[in-house]
Amino acid sequence: MPHTEGPLSYPGARTVDHVDDYHGTKVTDPYRWLEDLDAPETAEWVKAQNAVTMPFLERLGEREQLRARITELWDFEKVSAPFHRGDRWFVFRNDGLQNQSVLYTMNAIDGPQRVLLDPNAWSEEGTIALSGLTPSEDGALLAYAISRAGSDWQEWKVLDVDSGTDLDDHLIWSKFSGAAWLPDASGFFYSRYDEPQGDALEEANYFQKLFFHRLGAPQADDVLVYERPEDKELGLGADVTDDGRFLTIAVWRGTHPKNGFAYKRLADGPDAPVVVLLDDFDASYTCLGNDGDVLFFRTDLDAPRGRVIAIDVNAPARDAWVELIPESDATLEWVRFTGGKLFAAYLVDAHSAVRVHAKDGAFERDIELPGLGTAVGFGGRYDDTDTYYAFTSFTDPGTVYRYDIAAGTSSIWHRPELSFDPDDYETMQVFVPSKDGTRIPVFLTARKDVLASGAPVPTHLYGYGGFQIPMTPAFSVGSIAWMERGGLYAQASLRGGGEYGEEWHLAGTKERKQNVFDDCIAVAEWLVSEGRTTPSQLVLAGGSNGGLLVGACMTQRPDLFAVCLPSRGVLDMLRFHKFTIGWAWVSDYGSADDPAEFDALYAYSPLHNLRDGTSYPATLITTADHDDRVVPSHSFKFASALQAAQAGDAPVLIRIEVDAGHGAGTPTTKAIEEVADVRAFAAHITGLPV
């Protein structure tokens, strides 16, 4: 039955008389003290909040049943697409309930597999994760990164693949970096920040630098390869082309979609200069690889939905650039240069289509995919004859296919065995007009009988709408558990994402961010008006930038939702840029430091738009104490303010996970517990049968 309990007694939070002046507008910040994550008072607040939240969740009759079923659904073997360097192959496997996936190696694609790295042995709780890896060109060595308790900080180590033992190399203070080996495996390039002078989980990260680490040398001897001291916000991502000819350097600024590019000729020795090829930051440029001195790029320059160009570094003038694959009606999401072919992955109304082109851009064929879903992979080297990809959908957690490049045919390499029948479910796509008439793609998935009946049922609506990230079909155990009980899962592709290229993205940024919330509200209203659900059955969920979406929509339309689930959300839009990598989001959000952008941020900032005496939906905020992407003070302050403002009986709770971060590397045990708690809360409020 739906929620009928009376109001809860919350621990409350001390308020302070803190006022900031934003360009003449005085803004109070009564919970500013909760930004001090190391303060004993903050720790006591966290303990007190969990002491209210956890007993409430434990009392839910739905919780244990859902936890048991979610655990059962989660328990299937998960296998990644395999990849190789030299004659050595690598693949990730998880037997079902392992906290972290295990990296295996084999000498042939279908040969015996040997455990190479098992992160489950690194900590009893499974809170140390493998966060990055790159094999050397011959596959004999593996540079790999670990992260602790969900932090973005990485430690790089080097493994001898044959013996399975670590070498002495150990690099720290790296973040947002891969590793790029020299062809002779004498060392690799990586990016790092200076050692933080304050709290490593809160201090802003600036001045990323690119270093070369020589194998066996101490980190103190690493050679600075490239830096941009004139601009503290620039980041540097390194790669080495398959033929070893170039070190390529992507120059990025936070989450801004426009970037620069530089390169270094490795054959000319360590003293060869870094050559800046692209420095106007006028578009996005992703280097796909090279053919001799010609570099291939996916770009949105003069093509908001993407195209492929070739630049000869010996004739780099723009009028000499060659277009290989022109812009089309579909969004060119990414391209792989594998087996001498260009594998171009498009988004067609937010689901995947993959086309194969010759290296001169000539179209060769479409790859037949199983249905509405998302394809990833197609990686490999220039001379490969096969490539591998994974296809996932709302009911397929990931089937891995081998693709024969010459024949143009796919065959199943691994299909998981599941404890439910995907054929019992159906996905349909609808297009909902937003407030200004823009058509918003929405996927609806449910049991076939539920979808056919059209009767109102508890509905879980999920959205994101930001940073050019598309919301494509994706598998979720929690959604299967929801749908098999008769619920509907709806996923909206809102403006701000990457579904329809850069124009679609820009339409949901800065002073246009309200479009994203209007899109989501329009979808929610459509679900109600079409009789698919009712406001007393409607759940709105989102994480990170999607947590902002939930916070904004529930403050603007508290009457429209029964349950709101902001996870690790960006909720204080006036101060998000003050912490860790938050400054990097200014390209999407704008900054309160800018008088022209302050008004728009203040108008929708969830923390600043809570109103005392309002009946807000039942809310379960989720965050983690080691989240150094979206620091948990966002959620702490929002929870305190929402509890104080709540006039209705609906519960307002915050669930704070310990020894966890923004989501990447979360142990399976913690993930299952959180999914079960969140879904049980939503089921209890909406009356979903369990």
Order of alpha helices (4+ residues) and beta strands (2+ residues): beta-beta-alpha-alpha-beta-beta-beta-beta-beta-beta-beta-beta-beta-beta-beta-beta-beta-beta-beta-beta-beta-beta-beta-beta-beta-beta-beta-beta-beta-beta-beta-beta-beta-beta-beta-alpha-beta-alpha-beta-alpha-alpha-beta-alpha-beta-alpha-alpha-beta-alpha-beta-alpha
